[in-house]
Amino acid sequence: MVEITIDGRKVEAEQGRTILDVAREIGIEIPTLCHYRPLSPYGACRVCLVEIDDGRGLRLTASCSYPVQDGLEVHTGSDAVLDARRVMVDLLWSRCPDSPKIRELAEQLGLEQPGQREDEDCILCGLCTRVCNELMGVGAINFTGRGPDRKVAAPFDEISDICITCGACAYLCPTGARATELEKIAGRKPVPLLSEFDEGMTSRASIYTPFAQAVPNKPVIDKNNCVHLKTGNCGACESFCEADAIRYDQEDTIVEVDIGAIIVATGFQLFDNARMVRYGYGKLDNVLNAMEFERMSHASGPTGGKILTKDNRPPEAVAILHCVGSRDENHHEYCSRVCCMYSLKFAHLVKEKTEAEVYNLYIDMRAFGKGYEEFYKRVLGEGVHFIRGKCAEVTKVALSPEEEDKLIVVVEDTLLGITRRLPMDMVILSGALAPGPDVEKLSRTLGLNCAQGGFFLEKHPKLAPVDSISDGIFLAGACQGPKDIPDSVAQGAAAAAGALSLIDKGKVIIEPITAEIDEERCAGCQLCVANCPYTAIEYDAEKKISVVTEELCKGCGTCVAGCPSGAAHQKNFEDEQIFSEIEGILA
C-alpha cells in the first residue's frame, strides 16, 4: 500500500493502480473519453489530465495511465489542469462538432462553441480498436494510415469476414462513429438483442436485469448471446463487479423437492394480433398491441412515458379496437373480460398525455366491476369518441388528401348505420387473453381438466372456485380464465389459504368410495392405468397386476366401467348394495 494526496485528501491505495481509479473510488470524478476499466490504460484523449508533484516539480499527466506512488500529490481541478482540459476538449470538439458527449463536456468546461470545424466523426481515441482486440479477441478493426490520414478501419479497408457484430465498438465510441460504420465493416446489419419486457421496443445487453421489480432483483447473463460464454473472450462484467458475484461456470440444475400442495398460477398470454391480418399488425407502423402501448405509456418504458409515433411525434388521432380475437368464432369465442376496461384506461392515458382525438371501437361495453361504470362515464366526459361497431380493416390506402400518410380505420357504425373511414396516427389493438403456451403439457402432468378456451377447470364454479379436481392442487389468476387484477389477487390469497390449511392439517381425508383391484381376477391388461384421470393406478410388474393408490383415488368409477375382466370394483358401491337400493325404492 502507498499513501498519496488527492486534492488535499490523504488516501491509501494499492501499488500499481492508476490515479484515475483511485480518485473515482473516493468520489472525485475526472472526465475522460478513452478510458474503459476492463481495457489497458491508453491516455489518447488527454482529457483526464491532472497536475502531479512527485518530488520533481509540478507537471501535467494523464491520470488514466499514471500509476500511484508513495508521497504523490495530485491536483484534479487546478487552473493549469482546467486550462489544459479546455484546450484538449476544444480540439476534440472542433474535430467532431456533432458529438453530444463532447458537447456536454465542453459546456461543463465553459466552452461556448467549437473552433475551426473539421466535421470528422472520430477522435482517434482507440477505444473501439482496443475493445475489439483486447476484450473480444477478434481484431476486426485497427488503426490504418499515418498523420492526417490516420483512421480506424478494417484491414485493407474492406469488409471484415471475422467481425462478430457484437457491438462493443459502437457501445464504447464517444462520438457514435462506430455505430454508423459497423454495418460497413461487417458487411451485414447488426441484429440487436430486444428487451422481452419492453415488448421488443428497446434493446438490452447480454447481461441485464429482466425488469425493474424483478424478484430476485439481480442481473442475469443471457448464455445464448454472451461473448464470454460463447468464445471465452470479453468478461467485462467481471471487471466491473466489485462484489465478485459473476460466475461464468454456473450451470442449470434440476432440484427435486417434496411438497404438500401446488398452486397453479401460470397466467395468460396475449392473443397474437398478427393472426388478424386485416389489422396490419407487424406490417404497418404505429399499429401496436396492448402490451406495447402499456410499456410505452409507463414512466419506465422505452419512451419515458411519452406517447409517440414511430417518427417520435405525439399522435393527433388514436383508435383503440376492442375485442381483437375475443368473441370471434374464428379465434376465441369467449369474452376476455378485461379488454373494455384497459381500453378505457388507454383512452384516458392518451387524453391525459396528448391532445389527440381518441376513438374507441367496441362491440358491447362491459364495465362489470366496482367503480368501473363510473370510470366509463368519466372517460366519456373527457371527450373520447365511442363507435359501436367492429373494425373491418386497417389500411394505408388513401382515398382523399386528408388520408395521406395516415392509418385508415374502416368501421361500420351500427348506431348510425353507416361505414366510416377514420384517418389515424396510431392504432391500439386490445387483444384477447389466451391460455398460456404450455397448458396442455401442464394439464397432463398435474391431471387437470381444461374448460372453454383451454383454461384450467375448477372443481366447482361457485363452491370451490380455486380448487382443482385433484386434491392439493389449487388455481390462481388468469390460468383459470380471463380476469382482472383485483380478482386475481383475491383468488391468489384464497389459493394460498387453501394450500396452507391443507398443509397445516398434517393429514389427508380419504374418499369413502374408492376403487380396488381383485388380484385373482386381474389380467394385467393395464387398461385401468391408462383410463384413470387421477393417476391413482399403477402396474406392479412383479405381480403382473394393477394396484390402486387409495390416497389418490376419487371413486369416479372409470376403471370399474372399463375393466374387461371385472377385477376393478368400488368400495361401498357393490352390485348387491345397488340392488338393495332398487328393491327399497320399488317396495
C-alpha positions, 0 to 999 in steps of 0.5 A: 500500500502507498499513501498519496494526496488527492486534492488535499485528501490523504488516501491509501491505495494499492501499488500499481493502480492508476490515479484515475481509479483511485480518485473515482473510488473516493468520489472525485470524478475526472472526465475522460473519453478513452478510458474503459476499466476492463481495457489497458490504460491508453491516455489518447484523449488527454482529457483526464489530465491532472497536475502531479508533484512527485518530488520533481516539480509540478507537471501535467499527466494523464491520470488514466495511465499514471500509476500511484506512488508513495508521497504523490500529490495530485491536483484534479481541478487546478487552473493549469489542469482546467486550462489544459482540459479546455484546450484538449476538449476544444480540439476534440470538439472542433474535430467532431462538432456533432458529438453530444458527449463532447458537447456536454463536456465542453459546456461543463468546461465553459466552452461556448462553441467549437473552433475551426470545424473539421466535421470528422466523426472520430477522435482517434481515441482507440477505444473501439480498436482496443475493445475489439482486440483486447476484450473480444479477441477478434481484431476486426478493426485497427488503426490504418494510415499515418498523420492526417490520414490516420483512421480506424478501419478494417484491414485493407479497408474492406469488409471484415469476414471475422467481425462478430457484430457484437457491438462493443465498438459502437457501445464504447465510441464517444462520438457514435462513429462506430455505430454508423460504420459497423454495418460497413465493416461487417458487411451485414446489419447488426441484429440487436438483442430486444428487451422481452419486457419492453415488448421488443421496443428497446434493446438490452445487453447480454447481461441485464436485469429482466425488469425493474421489480424483478424478484430476485432483483439481480442481473442475469447473463443471457448464455445464448448471446454472451461473448464470454460464454460463447468464445471465452473472450470479453468478461467485462462484467467481471471487471466491473463487479466489485462484489465478485458475484459473476460466475461464468461456470454456473450451470442449470440444475434440476432440484427435486423437492417434496411438497404438500400442495401446488398452486397453479398460477401460470397466467395468460398470454396475449392473443397474437394480433398478427393472426388478424391480418386485416389489422396490419399488425407487424406490417404497418407502423404505429399499429401496436398491441396492448402490451406495447402501448402499456410499456410505452405509456409507463414512466419506465418504458422505452419512451419515458412515458411519452406517447409517440409515433414511430417518427417520435411525434405525439399522435393527433388521432388514436383508435383503440379496437376492442375485442381483437380475437375475443368473441370471434368464432374464428379465434376465441369465442369467449369474452376476455373480460378485461379488454373494455376496461384497459381500453378505457384506461388507454383512452384516458392515458392518451387524453391525459398525455396528448391532445389527440382525438381518441376513438374507441371501437367496441362491440358491447361495453362491459364495465362489470366491476366496482367503480368501473361504470363510473370510470366509463362515464368519466372517460366519456366526459373527457371527450373520447369518441365511442363507435359501436361497431367492429373494425373491418380493416386497417389500411394505408390506402388513401382515398382523399388528401386528408388520408395521406400518410395516415392509418385508415380505420374502416368501421361500420357504425351500427348506431348510425348505420353507416361505414366510416373511414377514420384517418389515424396516427396510431392504432391500439389493438386490445387483444384477447387473453389466451391460455398460456403456451404450455397448458396442455403439457401442464394439464397432463402432468398435474391431471387437470381438466381444461374448460372453454378456451383451454383454461384450467377447470375448477372443481366447482364454479361457485363452491370451490372456485380455486380448487382443482379436481385433484386434491392439493392442487389449487388455481390462481389468476388468469390460468383459470380464465380471463380476469382482472387484477383485483380478482386475481389477487383475491383468488391468489390469497384464497389459493394460498389459504387453501394450500396452507390449511391443507398443509397445516392439517398434517393429514389427508381425508380419504374418499369413502368410495374408492376403487380396488383391484381383485388380484385373482381376477386381474389380467394385467391388461393395464387398461385401468392405468391408462383410463384413470384421470387421477393417476391413482393406478399403477402396474406392479410388474412383479405381480403382473397386476394393477394396484390402486393408490387409495390416497389418490383415488376419487371413486369416479368409477372409470376403471370399474366401467372399463375393466374387461375382466371385472377385477376393478370394483368400488368400495361401498358401491357393490352390485348387491348394495345397488340392488338393495337400493332398487328393491327399497325404492320399488317396495 
